[in-house]
């Protein structure tokens, strides 16, 4: 039997920092991950074109001034190999590798009330006990594979973007299908189209995609920030997204501009690149009329880029407000549909019926493929929890508690599950913010909480049912103030058949969330039962 103060599950960006931070605090900490190396989602998501859609200057750790000064990103939005290299660099630079067990999956965890500890079972047969269990399993880590009839019968190669092989996939001379047009599809489609002989894109819902204007990160751009990185981070931490928001605090409601000025604001954002257009006005996500102006602007861009009006029409989103599904950031996505070797199929008009040994049958047609790529997304937030036997002292599975949607207090703890913490869990800003900064905040909060418990001679903490109910209601109330619930998005759990429809993240802003969480701690962990 092995005993630790803290076990961290997941060696992605949240888990790496948690391991570092809790070691620095003097805890006996260990991290486990089922993957063969560190990096979390960036270890698995290695499909062609995979890159970050938050600027790398921001999407990186802020906890070490030395680290952030010495690491030099090569591009504005770095590609997956460089992000994975960075994760490995951090692990080695801070000597964390001996504290991480790879290829180790937590199959079961059960709270033992008498001993006040978690008991873990792993695929490697280890019997691990820990006082505090920290789940850094990631909001987007559990792949969603649609239940297409005949999928196993396909005789060609089939890949999921979120579980991409480590050897390069050779698309040369191949007929390829990509199913899904979220970020993973939109990033991979232009790259695959350049390599294969023919690409068929199966789209269920068109997404709003914005040009990244990615390019090399120049010294002129990086050096001024490097010189004041700490002040820069402080400023970023104090906006709602934990990252550079070019118009934060300066934008106005759309109605305060003339129509000409509105178009100029949007044009400027489109040319600048990144997700800025989606939030160009201060009421972009709360006022349908404002959102309609932005939506029409993006649709006009799609129509101006895509030569075939029928294809442009299929690519134009009309069923959800801008940014209520995660806006995509692309390099040459819409232009790809002007290529002779690319075809777009609208599966709402012609649904996928079955996968066949040589391709795919839709309601109206039969396609032959050598390779099928499933860019079909994730079971966000709750997917990893379903995969683990996560039981409280009474033997109740956490998913039984969450039948009507995940329930947390501050996104960090769930009532009935003492000493179990989540990093970027449901009900926290997580994926609506710069996820690395959000994870640092959560890890710090948890670390301070454990230290406080130790200092005061306590060994058990649990969220109260009342505090949890109030937080769940608050998360829903803030979301309802926005346009987010109008979309069938993974934010709403709507991409998974049968998943309860509730808003999974906290829209109230990273800085506000942090202030609330810190105030609860400073009030002696208000809303928690401590023993
Ligand atoms: P997403 O954004 O969830 O995209 C998945 C795509 O797959 C989306 O277009 C789905 O259509 C489509 N999909 C899912 N199931 C099916 C079926 N059964 N038939 C046809 N099409 C289907 O996942 P990504 O991996 O692209 O991106 C996830 C996040 O990673 C992203 O938001 C960034 O934060 C980074 P739908 O829209 O559900 O109709």
Boltz pocket constraint, residues with backbone or C-beta under 6 A from the ligand:
constraints:
  - pocket:
      binder: B
      contacts: [[A, 140], [A, 146], [A, 147], [A, 161], [A, 179], [A, 180], [A, 181], [A, 182], [A, 183], [A, 184], [A, 185], [A, 202], [A, 203], [A, 204], [A, 205], [A, 326], [A, 347], [A, 352], [A, 375], [A, 376], [A, 377], [A, 378], [A, 431], [A, 488], [A, 490], [A, 494], [A, 495]]
      max_distance: 6.0
